[in-house]
Amino acid sequence: MYIPKHFDEPRIDVMQTLISDYPLATLIASSASGLNANHIPLHWVEEGGSSYGSLRGHIARSNPLWTDFDPQTEVLAVFQSENAYISPSWYATKQQAGKVVPTWNYAAVHAYGTLRVIDDPIWIRRQLEAMTDEFEAEFPEPWSVADAPADFTERLITQIIGIEVSVTRLQGKWKVSQNQPPENRNSVFEALREAEHPAMANLVTDAVKP
């Protein structure tokens, strides 16, 4: 990923927070027919054989990913949080010289690693329970895997395959107006709030490095 210095986000904890907050990944792997991309929620866990942790999830047994990938080649999981169009009319400096152009703000993490397939119903159940518990935690009455009939759950488990990516490296890119002068960052922040993009507005202010 091309990352200009001012957009680089090297902090591991910040990248892992984005992964946890926006777990739907685009998982890209090399297959016999070329690149294969799947959109899969992946659950980040600290445990595993990597200092960066692991990404765990599951796919349908009918998905060719688990039988058609090169185990010697890295896979790439792409995570993206908020994104927003930035109008040149939002820049305070527009009135001074008019030398402004549109752009797009976003934050993304690329997680590289090795893919492992787990065809083990006990592991798959534990992964389903861990992922469900995390995603349901914000609800007043969280649903759990145990709430479904046991025979129904067991049947569904036979139709999916567990996957785990042992993360070997992370790249973070926060393109959120850091290259603009303070007056433009402030005006973009206000415009994003008015346009009902509060999360991106917060990223604009949070990403300014001392």
PyMOL commands that place a pseudoatom at each C-alpha (Angstrom):
pseudoatom trace, name=CA, resn=MET, resi=1, chain=A, elem=C, hetatm=0, pos=[0.000, 0.000, 0.000]
pseudoatom trace, name=CA, resn=TYR, resi=2, chain=A, elem=C, hetatm=0, pos=[1.318, 3.428, -0.917]
pseudoatom trace, name=CA, resn=ILE, resi=3, chain=A, elem=C, hetatm=0, pos=[1.623, 5.439, 2.304]
pseudoatom trace, name=CA, resn=PRO, resi=4, chain=A, elem=C, hetatm=0, pos=[3.042, 8.980, 2.260]
pseudoatom trace, name=CA, resn=LYS, resi=5, chain=A, elem=C, hetatm=0, pos=[4.797, 9.751, 5.537]
pseudoatom trace, name=CA, resn=HIS, resi=6, chain=A, elem=C, hetatm=0, pos=[2.123, 12.113, 6.847]
pseudoatom trace, name=CA, resn=PHE, resi=7, chain=A, elem=C, hetatm=0, pos=[-0.582, 9.444, 6.362]
pseudoatom trace, name=CA, resn=ASP, resi=8, chain=A, elem=C, hetatm=0, pos=[1.367, 6.626, 8.010]
pseudoatom trace, name=CA, resn=GLU, resi=9, chain=A, elem=C, hetatm=0, pos=[-0.152, 5.108, 11.166]
pseudoatom trace, name=CA, resn=PRO, resi=10, chain=A, elem=C, hetatm=0, pos=[2.440, 2.734, 12.670]
pseudoatom trace, name=CA, resn=ARG, resi=11, chain=A, elem=C, hetatm=0, pos=[0.880, 2.241, 16.105]
pseudoatom trace, name=CA, resn=ILE, resi=12, chain=A, elem=C, hetatm=0, pos=[-0.141, -1.388, 16.518]
pseudoatom trace, name=CA, resn=ASP, resi=13, chain=A, elem=C, hetatm=0, pos=[-2.805, -0.678, 19.125]
pseudoatom trace, name=CA, resn=VAL, resi=14, chain=A, elem=C, hetatm=0, pos=[-4.494, 1.921, 16.898]
pseudoatom trace, name=CA, resn=MET, resi=15, chain=A, elem=C, hetatm=0, pos=[-4.575, -0.496, 13.960]
pseudoatom trace, name=CA, resn=GLN, resi=16, chain=A, elem=C, hetatm=0, pos=[-5.907, -3.321, 16.113]
pseudoatom trace, name=CA, resn=THR, resi=17, chain=A, elem=C, hetatm=0, pos=[-8.640, -1.031, 17.425]
pseudoatom trace, name=CA, resn=LEU, resi=18, chain=A, elem=C, hetatm=0, pos=[-9.763, -0.298, 13.855]
pseudoatom trace, name=CA, resn=ILE, resi=19, chain=A, elem=C, hetatm=0, pos=[-9.825, -4.045, 13.114]
pseudoatom trace, name=CA, resn=SER, resi=20, chain=A, elem=C, hetatm=0, pos=[-11.944, -4.678, 16.201]
pseudoatom trace, name=CA, resn=ASP, resi=21, chain=A, elem=C, hetatm=0, pos=[-14.320, -1.785, 15.454]
pseudoatom trace, name=CA, resn=TYR, resi=22, chain=A, elem=C, hetatm=0, pos=[-14.668, -2.573, 11.723]
pseudoatom trace, name=CA, resn=PRO, resi=23, chain=A, elem=C, hetatm=0, pos=[-14.227, -6.361, 11.462]
pseudoatom trace, name=CA, resn=LEU, resi=24, chain=A, elem=C, hetatm=0, pos=[-15.637, -6.884, 7.959]
pseudoatom trace, name=CA, resn=ALA, resi=25, chain=A, elem=C, hetatm=0, pos=[-12.497, -7.630, 5.938]
pseudoatom trace, name=CA, resn=THR, resi=26, chain=A, elem=C, hetatm=0, pos=[-11.745, -8.135, 2.285]
pseudoatom trace, name=CA, resn=LEU, resi=27, chain=A, elem=C, hetatm=0, pos=[-9.607, -11.282, 2.443]
pseudoatom trace, name=CA, resn=ILE, resi=28, chain=A, elem=C, hetatm=0, pos=[-7.427, -11.648, -0.650]
pseudoatom trace, name=CA, resn=ALA, resi=29, chain=A, elem=C, hetatm=0, pos=[-5.624, -14.896, -1.443]
pseudoatom trace, name=CA, resn=SER, resi=30, chain=A, elem=C, hetatm=0, pos=[-3.819, -16.391, -4.413]
pseudoatom trace, name=CA, resn=SER, resi=31, chain=A, elem=C, hetatm=0, pos=[-5.677, -19.262, -6.084]
pseudoatom trace, name=CA, resn=ALA, resi=32, chain=A, elem=C, hetatm=0, pos=[-5.146, -21.434, -9.144]
pseudoatom trace, name=CA, resn=SER, resi=33, chain=A, elem=C, hetatm=0, pos=[-7.295, -19.075, -11.197]
pseudoatom trace, name=CA, resn=GLY, resi=34, chain=A, elem=C, hetatm=0, pos=[-5.713, -15.867, -9.853]
pseudoatom trace, name=CA, resn=LEU, resi=35, chain=A, elem=C, hetatm=0, pos=[-6.563, -13.573, -6.970]
pseudoatom trace, name=CA, resn=ASN, resi=36, chain=A, elem=C, hetatm=0, pos=[-9.589, -14.567, -4.893]
pseudoatom trace, name=CA, resn=ALA, resi=37, chain=A, elem=C, hetatm=0, pos=[-11.286, -11.922, -2.722]
pseudoatom trace, name=CA, resn=ASN, resi=38, chain=A, elem=C, hetatm=0, pos=[-13.880, -12.681, -0.064]
pseudoatom trace, name=CA, resn=HIS, resi=39, chain=A, elem=C, hetatm=0, pos=[-15.742, -10.326, 2.272]
pseudoatom trace, name=CA, resn=ILE, resi=40, chain=A, elem=C, hetatm=0, pos=[-15.597, -11.960, 5.696]
pseudoatom trace, name=CA, resn=PRO, resi=41, chain=A, elem=C, hetatm=0, pos=[-15.922, -10.680, 9.272]
pseudoatom trace, name=CA, resn=LEU, resi=42, chain=A, elem=C, hetatm=0, pos=[-12.702, -11.567, 11.065]
pseudoatom trace, name=CA, resn=HIS, resi=43, chain=A, elem=C, hetatm=0, pos=[-12.281, -11.609, 14.828]
pseudoatom trace, name=CA, resn=TRP, resi=44, chain=A, elem=C, hetatm=0, pos=[-8.930, -10.305, 16.049]
pseudoatom trace, name=CA, resn=VAL, resi=45, chain=A, elem=C, hetatm=0, pos=[-7.428, -12.236, 18.985]
pseudoatom trace, name=CA, resn=GLU, resi=46, chain=A, elem=C, hetatm=0, pos=[-4.164, -11.656, 20.829]
pseudoatom trace, name=CA, resn=GLU, resi=47, chain=A, elem=C, hetatm=0, pos=[-3.351, -15.317, 21.215]
pseudoatom trace, name=CA, resn=GLY, resi=48, chain=A, elem=C, hetatm=0, pos=[-1.736, -17.280, 18.421]
pseudoatom trace, name=CA, resn=GLY, resi=49, chain=A, elem=C, hetatm=0, pos=[1.731, -17.781, 17.032]
pseudoatom trace, name=CA, resn=SER, resi=50, chain=A, elem=C, hetatm=0, pos=[2.200, -14.143, 15.987]
pseudoatom trace, name=CA, resn=SER, resi=51, chain=A, elem=C, hetatm=0, pos=[3.236, -11.095, 17.988]
pseudoatom trace, name=CA, resn=TYR, resi=52, chain=A, elem=C, hetatm=0, pos=[0.565, -9.212, 16.012]
pseudoatom trace, name=CA, resn=GLY, resi=53, chain=A, elem=C, hetatm=0, pos=[-2.146, -11.691, 16.962]
pseudoatom trace, name=CA, resn=SER, resi=54, chain=A, elem=C, hetatm=0, pos=[-4.455, -13.682, 14.722]
pseudoatom trace, name=CA, resn=LEU, resi=55, chain=A, elem=C, hetatm=0, pos=[-7.611, -13.123, 12.709]
pseudoatom trace, name=CA, resn=ARG, resi=56, chain=A, elem=C, hetatm=0, pos=[-10.240, -15.832, 13.021]
pseudoatom trace, name=CA, resn=GLY, resi=57, chain=A, elem=C, hetatm=0, pos=[-13.420, -16.467, 11.140]
pseudoatom trace, name=CA, resn=HIS, resi=58, chain=A, elem=C, hetatm=0, pos=[-15.302, -18.993, 9.060]
pseudoatom trace, name=CA, resn=ILE, resi=59, chain=A, elem=C, hetatm=0, pos=[-16.518, -19.508, 5.522]
pseudoatom trace, name=CA, resn=ALA, resi=60, chain=A, elem=C, hetatm=0, pos=[-19.075, -21.722, 3.836]
pseudoatom trace, name=CA, resn=ARG, resi=61, chain=A, elem=C, hetatm=0, pos=[-17.798, -25.217, 3.099]
pseudoatom trace, name=CA, resn=SER, resi=62, chain=A, elem=C, hetatm=0, pos=[-18.861, -24.602, -0.503]
pseudoatom trace, name=CA, resn=ASN, resi=63, chain=A, elem=C, hetatm=0, pos=[-16.475, -21.625, -0.738]
pseudoatom trace, name=CA, resn=PRO, resi=64, chain=A, elem=C, hetatm=0, pos=[-13.437, -22.731, -2.806]
pseudoatom trace, name=CA, resn=LEU, resi=65, chain=A, elem=C, hetatm=0, pos=[-11.096, -20.545, -0.737]
pseudoatom trace, name=CA, resn=TRP, resi=66, chain=A, elem=C, hetatm=0, pos=[-10.282, -23.301, 1.742]
pseudoatom trace, name=CA, resn=THR, resi=67, chain=A, elem=C, hetatm=0, pos=[-9.292, -25.835, -0.926]
pseudoatom trace, name=CA, resn=ASP, resi=68, chain=A, elem=C, hetatm=0, pos=[-7.768, -23.490, -3.504]
pseudoatom trace, name=CA, resn=PHE, resi=69, chain=A, elem=C, hetatm=0, pos=[-5.110, -21.234, -2.007]
pseudoatom trace, name=CA, resn=ASP, resi=70, chain=A, elem=C, hetatm=0, pos=[-1.340, -21.222, -1.992]
pseudoatom trace, name=CA, resn=PRO, resi=71, chain=A, elem=C, hetatm=0, pos=[-0.160, -21.889, 1.584]
pseudoatom trace, name=CA, resn=GLN, resi=72, chain=A, elem=C, hetatm=0, pos=[3.293, -20.536, 0.672]
pseudoatom trace, name=CA, resn=THR, resi=73, chain=A, elem=C, hetatm=0, pos=[1.917, -17.152, -0.360]
pseudoatom trace, name=CA, resn=GLU, resi=74, chain=A, elem=C, hetatm=0, pos=[0.783, -14.391, 1.994]
pseudoatom trace, name=CA, resn=VAL, resi=75, chain=A, elem=C, hetatm=0, pos=[-2.861, -13.527, 2.241]
pseudoatom trace, name=CA, resn=LEU, resi=76, chain=A, elem=C, hetatm=0, pos=[-4.034, -9.953, 2.746]
pseudoatom trace, name=CA, resn=ALA, resi=77, chain=A, elem=C, hetatm=0, pos=[-6.968, -8.830, 4.890]
pseudoatom trace, name=CA, resn=VAL, resi=78, chain=A, elem=C, hetatm=0, pos=[-8.074, -5.252, 4.226]
pseudoatom trace, name=CA, resn=PHE, resi=79, chain=A, elem=C, hetatm=0, pos=[-10.046, -3.378, 6.894]
pseudoatom trace, name=CA, resn=GLN, resi=80, chain=A, elem=C, hetatm=0, pos=[-11.540, 0.071, 6.364]
pseudoatom trace, name=CA, resn=SER, resi=81, chain=A, elem=C, hetatm=0, pos=[-13.316, 2.390, 8.759]
pseudoatom trace, name=CA, resn=GLU, resi=82, chain=A, elem=C, hetatm=0, pos=[-15.020, 5.685, 8.041]
pseudoatom trace, name=CA, resn=ASN, resi=83, chain=A, elem=C, hetatm=0, pos=[-14.576, 7.402, 4.687]
pseudoatom trace, name=CA, resn=ALA, resi=84, chain=A, elem=C, hetatm=0, pos=[-15.891, 10.661, 3.283]
pseudoatom trace, name=CA, resn=TYR, resi=85, chain=A, elem=C, hetatm=0, pos=[-15.652, 12.941, 0.258]
pseudoatom trace, name=CA, resn=ILE, resi=86, chain=A, elem=C, hetatm=0, pos=[-13.892, 16.212, 1.067]
pseudoatom trace, name=CA, resn=SER, resi=87, chain=A, elem=C, hetatm=0, pos=[-15.113, 19.183, -0.950]
pseudoatom trace, name=CA, resn=PRO, resi=88, chain=A, elem=C, hetatm=0, pos=[-12.600, 21.928, -1.846]
pseudoatom trace, name=CA, resn=SER, resi=89, chain=A, elem=C, hetatm=0, pos=[-15.250, 24.445, -0.807]
pseudoatom trace, name=CA, resn=TRP, resi=90, chain=A, elem=C, hetatm=0, pos=[-14.694, 23.312, 2.793]
pseudoatom trace, name=CA, resn=TYR, resi=91, chain=A, elem=C, hetatm=0, pos=[-11.115, 24.599, 2.916]
pseudoatom trace, name=CA, resn=ALA, resi=92, chain=A, elem=C, hetatm=0, pos=[-10.637, 27.939, 4.625]
pseudoatom trace, name=CA, resn=THR, resi=93, chain=A, elem=C, hetatm=0, pos=[-7.789, 28.746, 2.221]
pseudoatom trace, name=CA, resn=LYS, resi=94, chain=A, elem=C, hetatm=0, pos=[-10.097, 28.503, -0.793]
pseudoatom trace, name=CA, resn=GLN, resi=95, chain=A, elem=C, hetatm=0, pos=[-10.971, 32.166, -0.357]
pseudoatom trace, name=CA, resn=GLN, resi=96, chain=A, elem=C, hetatm=0, pos=[-7.292, 33.178, -0.371]
pseudoatom trace, name=CA, resn=ALA, resi=97, chain=A, elem=C, hetatm=0, pos=[-5.926, 31.611, -3.554]
pseudoatom trace, name=CA, resn=GLY, resi=98, chain=A, elem=C, hetatm=0, pos=[-8.449, 29.078, -4.825]
pseudoatom trace, name=CA, resn=LYS, resi=99, chain=A, elem=C, hetatm=0, pos=[-5.687, 26.461, -5.177]
pseudoatom trace, name=CA, resn=VAL, resi=100, chain=A, elem=C, hetatm=0, pos=[-7.670, 23.565, -3.707]
pseudoatom trace, name=CA, resn=VAL, resi=101, chain=A, elem=C, hetatm=0, pos=[-9.017, 20.317, -5.135]
pseudoatom trace, name=CA, resn=PRO, resi=102, chain=A, elem=C, hetatm=0, pos=[-11.402, 17.574, -3.970]
pseudoatom trace, name=CA, resn=THR, resi=103, chain=A, elem=C, hetatm=0, pos=[-10.122, 14.489, -2.178]
pseudoatom trace, name=CA, resn=TRP, resi=104, chain=A, elem=C, hetatm=0, pos=[-11.354, 11.505, -0.207]
pseudoatom trace, name=CA, resn=ASN, resi=105, chain=A, elem=C, hetatm=0, pos=[-10.574, 10.811, 3.443]
pseudoatom trace, name=CA, resn=TYR, resi=106, chain=A, elem=C, hetatm=0, pos=[-10.365, 7.297, 4.867]
pseudoatom trace, name=CA, resn=ALA, resi=107, chain=A, elem=C, hetatm=0, pos=[-8.590, 5.044, 7.347]
pseudoatom trace, name=CA, resn=ALA, resi=108, chain=A, elem=C, hetatm=0, pos=[-7.486, 1.535, 6.453]
pseudoatom trace, name=CA, resn=VAL, resi=109, chain=A, elem=C, hetatm=0, pos=[-5.411, -1.338, 7.797]
pseudoatom trace, name=CA, resn=HIS, resi=110, chain=A, elem=C, hetatm=0, pos=[-3.727, -4.032, 5.726]
pseudoatom trace, name=CA, resn=ALA, resi=111, chain=A, elem=C, hetatm=0, pos=[-3.015, -7.225, 7.663]
pseudoatom trace, name=CA, resn=TYR, resi=112, chain=A, elem=C, hetatm=0, pos=[-0.676, -9.719, 5.995]
pseudoatom trace, name=CA, resn=GLY, resi=113, chain=A, elem=C, hetatm=0, pos=[-0.189, -13.262, 7.171]
pseudoatom trace, name=CA, resn=THR, resi=114, chain=A, elem=C, hetatm=0, pos=[-0.442, -16.989, 6.603]
pseudoatom trace, name=CA, resn=LEU, resi=115, chain=A, elem=C, hetatm=0, pos=[-3.793, -18.687, 6.178]
pseudoatom trace, name=CA, resn=ARG, resi=116, chain=A, elem=C, hetatm=0, pos=[-4.682, -21.840, 8.078]
pseudoatom trace, name=CA, resn=VAL, resi=117, chain=A, elem=C, hetatm=0, pos=[-7.809, -23.915, 7.506]
pseudoatom trace, name=CA, resn=ILE, resi=118, chain=A, elem=C, hetatm=0, pos=[-9.450, -25.556, 10.547]
pseudoatom trace, name=CA, resn=ASP, resi=119, chain=A, elem=C, hetatm=0, pos=[-11.935, -28.357, 9.866]
pseudoatom trace, name=CA, resn=ASP, resi=120, chain=A, elem=C, hetatm=0, pos=[-12.692, -29.000, 13.529]
pseudoatom trace, name=CA, resn=PRO, resi=121, chain=A, elem=C, hetatm=0, pos=[-16.265, -28.595, 14.858]
pseudoatom trace, name=CA, resn=ILE, resi=122, chain=A, elem=C, hetatm=0, pos=[-15.055, -27.863, 18.409]
pseudoatom trace, name=CA, resn=TRP, resi=123, chain=A, elem=C, hetatm=0, pos=[-12.751, -25.041, 17.208]
pseudoatom trace, name=CA, resn=ILE, resi=124, chain=A, elem=C, hetatm=0, pos=[-15.458, -23.687, 14.909]
pseudoatom trace, name=CA, resn=ARG, resi=125, chain=A, elem=C, hetatm=0, pos=[-18.027, -23.611, 17.727]
pseudoatom trace, name=CA, resn=ARG, resi=126, chain=A, elem=C, hetatm=0, pos=[-15.609, -21.755, 20.007]
pseudoatom trace, name=CA, resn=GLN, resi=127, chain=A, elem=C, hetatm=0, pos=[-14.852, -19.274, 17.246]
pseudoatom trace, name=CA, resn=LEU, resi=128, chain=A, elem=C, hetatm=0, pos=[-18.562, -18.698, 16.622]
pseudoatom trace, name=CA, resn=GLU, resi=129, chain=A, elem=C, hetatm=0, pos=[-19.174, -18.179, 20.331]
pseudoatom trace, name=CA, resn=ALA, resi=130, chain=A, elem=C, hetatm=0, pos=[-16.252, -15.757, 20.755]
pseudoatom trace, name=CA, resn=MET, resi=131, chain=A, elem=C, hetatm=0, pos=[-17.198, -13.700, 17.703]
pseudoatom trace, name=CA, resn=THR, resi=132, chain=A, elem=C, hetatm=0, pos=[-20.894, -13.642, 18.594]
pseudoatom trace, name=CA, resn=ASP, resi=133, chain=A, elem=C, hetatm=0, pos=[-20.227, -12.661, 22.201]
pseudoatom trace, name=CA, resn=GLU, resi=134, chain=A, elem=C, hetatm=0, pos=[-18.087, -9.708, 21.088]
pseudoatom trace, name=CA, resn=PHE, resi=135, chain=A, elem=C, hetatm=0, pos=[-20.529, -8.453, 18.461]
pseudoatom trace, name=CA, resn=GLU, resi=136, chain=A, elem=C, hetatm=0, pos=[-23.587, -8.895, 20.706]
pseudoatom trace, name=CA, resn=ALA, resi=137, chain=A, elem=C, hetatm=0, pos=[-22.037, -7.239, 23.769]
pseudoatom trace, name=CA, resn=GLU, resi=138, chain=A, elem=C, hetatm=0, pos=[-23.497, -3.797, 22.965]
pseudoatom trace, name=CA, resn=PHE, resi=139, chain=A, elem=C, hetatm=0, pos=[-27.101, -5.030, 22.888]
pseudoatom trace, name=CA, resn=PRO, resi=140, chain=A, elem=C, hetatm=0, pos=[-29.281, -4.903, 26.022]
pseudoatom trace, name=CA, resn=GLU, resi=141, chain=A, elem=C, hetatm=0, pos=[-30.239, -8.564, 25.599]
pseudoatom trace, name=CA, resn=PRO, resi=142, chain=A, elem=C, hetatm=0, pos=[-27.297, -10.226, 23.817]
pseudoatom trace, name=CA, resn=TRP, resi=143, chain=A, elem=C, hetatm=0, pos=[-27.993, -13.296, 21.711]
pseudoatom trace, name=CA, resn=SER, resi=144, chain=A, elem=C, hetatm=0, pos=[-25.691, -16.277, 22.164]
pseudoatom trace, name=CA, resn=VAL, resi=145, chain=A, elem=C, hetatm=0, pos=[-25.021, -19.385, 20.110]
pseudoatom trace, name=CA, resn=ALA, resi=146, chain=A, elem=C, hetatm=0, pos=[-26.568, -21.454, 22.896]
pseudoatom trace, name=CA, resn=ASP, resi=147, chain=A, elem=C, hetatm=0, pos=[-29.895, -19.694, 22.313]
pseudoatom trace, name=CA, resn=ALA, resi=148, chain=A, elem=C, hetatm=0, pos=[-30.435, -21.643, 19.089]
pseudoatom trace, name=CA, resn=PRO, resi=149, chain=A, elem=C, hetatm=0, pos=[-31.554, -25.303, 19.183]
pseudoatom trace, name=CA, resn=ALA, resi=150, chain=A, elem=C, hetatm=0, pos=[-28.522, -27.570, 19.593]
pseudoatom trace, name=CA, resn=ASP, resi=151, chain=A, elem=C, hetatm=0, pos=[-29.326, -29.807, 16.628]
pseudoatom trace, name=CA, resn=PHE, resi=152, chain=A, elem=C, hetatm=0, pos=[-29.813, -26.754, 14.405]
pseudoatom trace, name=CA, resn=THR, resi=153, chain=A, elem=C, hetatm=0, pos=[-26.436, -25.307, 15.434]
pseudoatom trace, name=CA, resn=GLU, resi=154, chain=A, elem=C, hetatm=0, pos=[-24.613, -28.606, 15.024]
pseudoatom trace, name=CA, resn=ARG, resi=155, chain=A, elem=C, hetatm=0, pos=[-26.013, -29.001, 11.520]
pseudoatom trace, name=CA, resn=LEU, resi=156, chain=A, elem=C, hetatm=0, pos=[-24.893, -25.514, 10.530]
pseudoatom trace, name=CA, resn=ILE, resi=157, chain=A, elem=C, hetatm=0, pos=[-21.395, -26.102, 11.917]
pseudoatom trace, name=CA, resn=THR, resi=158, chain=A, elem=C, hetatm=0, pos=[-20.956, -29.011, 9.512]
pseudoatom trace, name=CA, resn=GLN, resi=159, chain=A, elem=C, hetatm=0, pos=[-21.576, -26.586, 6.638]
pseudoatom trace, name=CA, resn=ILE, resi=160, chain=A, elem=C, hetatm=0, pos=[-18.752, -24.155, 7.474]
pseudoatom trace, name=CA, resn=ILE, resi=161, chain=A, elem=C, hetatm=0, pos=[-14.959, -24.230, 7.727]
pseudoatom trace, name=CA, resn=GLY, resi=162, chain=A, elem=C, hetatm=0, pos=[-12.816, -22.332, 10.209]
pseudoatom trace, name=CA, resn=ILE, resi=163, chain=A, elem=C, hetatm=0, pos=[-10.018, -20.060, 9.014]
pseudoatom trace, name=CA, resn=GLU, resi=164, chain=A, elem=C, hetatm=0, pos=[-7.200, -18.321, 10.862]
pseudoatom trace, name=CA, resn=VAL, resi=165, chain=A, elem=C, hetatm=0, pos=[-4.703, -15.765, 9.605]
pseudoatom trace, name=CA, resn=SER, resi=166, chain=A, elem=C, hetatm=0, pos=[-1.546, -15.571, 11.701]
pseudoatom trace, name=CA, resn=VAL, resi=167, chain=A, elem=C, hetatm=0, pos=[-0.634, -11.916, 11.182]
pseudoatom trace, name=CA, resn=THR, resi=168, chain=A, elem=C, hetatm=0, pos=[2.993, -11.279, 10.230]
pseudoatom trace, name=CA, resn=ARG, resi=169, chain=A, elem=C, hetatm=0, pos=[2.813, -7.546, 9.493]
pseudoatom trace, name=CA, resn=LEU, resi=170, chain=A, elem=C, hetatm=0, pos=[0.409, -4.624, 9.623]
pseudoatom trace, name=CA, resn=GLN, resi=171, chain=A, elem=C, hetatm=0, pos=[0.179, -1.412, 7.617]
pseudoatom trace, name=CA, resn=GLY, resi=172, chain=A, elem=C, hetatm=0, pos=[-1.999, 1.504, 8.618]
pseudoatom trace, name=CA, resn=LYS, resi=173, chain=A, elem=C, hetatm=0, pos=[-2.977, 4.465, 6.485]
pseudoatom trace, name=CA, resn=TRP, resi=174, chain=A, elem=C, hetatm=0, pos=[-4.992, 7.316, 7.981]
pseudoatom trace, name=CA, resn=LYS, resi=175, chain=A, elem=C, hetatm=0, pos=[-5.647, 9.789, 5.139]
pseudoatom trace, name=CA, resn=VAL, resi=176, chain=A, elem=C, hetatm=0, pos=[-7.563, 12.346, 7.157]
pseudoatom trace, name=CA, resn=SER, resi=177, chain=A, elem=C, hetatm=0, pos=[-6.370, 15.814, 6.135]
pseudoatom trace, name=CA, resn=GLN, resi=178, chain=A, elem=C, hetatm=0, pos=[-3.029, 15.727, 7.995]
pseudoatom trace, name=CA, resn=ASN, resi=179, chain=A, elem=C, hetatm=0, pos=[-1.374, 17.352, 4.953]
pseudoatom trace, name=CA, resn=GLN, resi=180, chain=A, elem=C, hetatm=0, pos=[-3.568, 20.443, 5.257]
pseudoatom trace, name=CA, resn=PRO, resi=181, chain=A, elem=C, hetatm=0, pos=[-2.725, 23.583, 7.287]
pseudoatom trace, name=CA, resn=PRO, resi=182, chain=A, elem=C, hetatm=0, pos=[-4.487, 23.968, 10.653]
pseudoatom trace, name=CA, resn=GLU, resi=183, chain=A, elem=C, hetatm=0, pos=[-7.126, 26.364, 9.312]
pseudoatom trace, name=CA, resn=ASN, resi=184, chain=A, elem=C, hetatm=0, pos=[-8.180, 23.818, 6.658]
pseudoatom trace, name=CA, resn=ARG, resi=185, chain=A, elem=C, hetatm=0, pos=[-8.264, 20.951, 9.131]
pseudoatom trace, name=CA, resn=ASN, resi=186, chain=A, elem=C, hetatm=0, pos=[-10.502, 23.029, 11.383]
pseudoatom trace, name=CA, resn=SER, resi=187, chain=A, elem=C, hetatm=0, pos=[-12.851, 23.995, 8.564]
pseudoatom trace, name=CA, resn=VAL, resi=188, chain=A, elem=C, hetatm=0, pos=[-13.001, 20.390, 7.304]
pseudoatom trace, name=CA, resn=PHE, resi=189, chain=A, elem=C, hetatm=0, pos=[-13.815, 19.225, 10.825]
pseudoatom trace, name=CA, resn=GLU, resi=190, chain=A, elem=C, hetatm=0, pos=[-16.721, 21.678, 11.062]
pseudoatom trace, name=CA, resn=ALA, resi=191, chain=A, elem=C, hetatm=0, pos=[-18.005, 20.812, 7.572]
pseudoatom trace, name=CA, resn=LEU, resi=192, chain=A, elem=C, hetatm=0, pos=[-17.929, 17.077, 8.327]
pseudoatom trace, name=CA, resn=ARG, resi=193, chain=A, elem=C, hetatm=0, pos=[-19.898, 17.626, 11.515]
pseudoatom trace, name=CA, resn=GLU, resi=194, chain=A, elem=C, hetatm=0, pos=[-22.505, 19.632, 9.624]
pseudoatom trace, name=CA, resn=ALA, resi=195, chain=A, elem=C, hetatm=0, pos=[-22.630, 16.931, 6.931]
pseudoatom trace, name=CA, resn=GLU, resi=196, chain=A, elem=C, hetatm=0, pos=[-23.333, 14.344, 9.646]
pseudoatom trace, name=CA, resn=HIS, resi=197, chain=A, elem=C, hetatm=0, pos=[-19.975, 12.581, 9.395]
pseudoatom trace, name=CA, resn=PRO, resi=198, chain=A, elem=C, hetatm=0, pos=[-19.014, 12.840, 13.088]
pseudoatom trace, name=CA, resn=ALA, resi=199, chain=A, elem=C, hetatm=0, pos=[-16.748, 9.780, 13.055]
pseudoatom trace, name=CA, resn=MET, resi=200, chain=A, elem=C, hetatm=0, pos=[-14.640, 11.159, 10.204]
pseudoatom trace, name=CA, resn=ALA, resi=201, chain=A, elem=C, hetatm=0, pos=[-14.651, 14.586, 11.829]
pseudoatom trace, name=CA, resn=ASN, resi=202, chain=A, elem=C, hetatm=0, pos=[-13.158, 13.007, 14.952]
pseudoatom trace, name=CA, resn=LEU, resi=203, chain=A, elem=C, hetatm=0, pos=[-10.532, 11.187, 12.891]
pseudoatom trace, name=CA, resn=VAL, resi=204, chain=A, elem=C, hetatm=0, pos=[-9.458, 14.507, 11.383]
pseudoatom trace, name=CA, resn=THR, resi=205, chain=A, elem=C, hetatm=0, pos=[-8.761, 15.953, 14.828]
pseudoatom trace, name=CA, resn=ASP, resi=206, chain=A, elem=C, hetatm=0, pos=[-7.395, 12.767, 16.402]
pseudoatom trace, name=CA, resn=ALA, resi=207, chain=A, elem=C, hetatm=0, pos=[-4.858, 12.043, 13.665]
pseudoatom trace, name=CA, resn=VAL, resi=208, chain=A, elem=C, hetatm=0, pos=[-2.912, 15.301, 13.972]
pseudoatom trace, name=CA, resn=LYS, resi=209, chain=A, elem=C, hetatm=0, pos=[0.492, 14.259, 15.308]
pseudoatom trace, name=CA, resn=PRO, resi=210, chain=A, elem=C, hetatm=0, pos=[2.337, 16.493, 17.774]
for i in range(1, 210): cmd.bond("trace and resi %d" % i, "trace and resi %d" % (i + 1))
show_as sticks, trace
zoom trace
